[in-house]
Amino acid sequence: MKLVHKFIEQIDEELEGAKEYAERYIENRAKGNSNRASKYKEMAGDELRHAGYVYDFAVMDVADIKKVYPMPIEAEEAWTHAMKHYAECVAMVKHMLT
């Protein structure tokens, strides 16, 4: 299930970017660099949106795949883990940005 693993990889890349930008937002906010902090917050939000788009595409494509044939256990487990990881990361980054 190369497609599922590719989606997982893309989602993870976007989430990692969002976390990095959120950390830089916090750093700059703490230093009083409000302009820079604002840009990092915006960039983190952009990465979250990108992750959300890829996630939504993946959910639709995985559903389509399952209509045709069952996913192998390994791919199903990886996808289930990825959905949980996505939810946790999005919550964490949103919390960092508040």
Secondary structure as the mmCIF struct_conf table of DSSP 4:
data_model
#
loop_
_struct_conf.conf_type_id
_struct_conf.id
_struct_conf.beg_label_comp_id
_struct_conf.beg_label_asym_id
_struct_conf.beg_label_seq_id
_struct_conf.end_label_comp_id
_struct_conf.end_label_asym_id
_struct_conf.end_label_seq_id
HELX_RH_AL_P HELX_RH_AL_P1 LYS A 2 LYS A 31
TURN_TY1_P TURN_TY1_P1 GLY A 32 GLY A 32
HELX_RH_AL_P HELX_RH_AL_P2 SER A 34 VAL A 68
BEND BEND1 TYR A 69 TYR A 69
HELX_LH_PP_P HELX_LH_PP_P1 PRO A 70 PRO A 72
HELX_RH_AL_P HELX_RH_AL_P3 ILE A 73 MET A 96
TURN_TY1_P TURN_TY1_P2 LEU A 97 LEU A 97
#
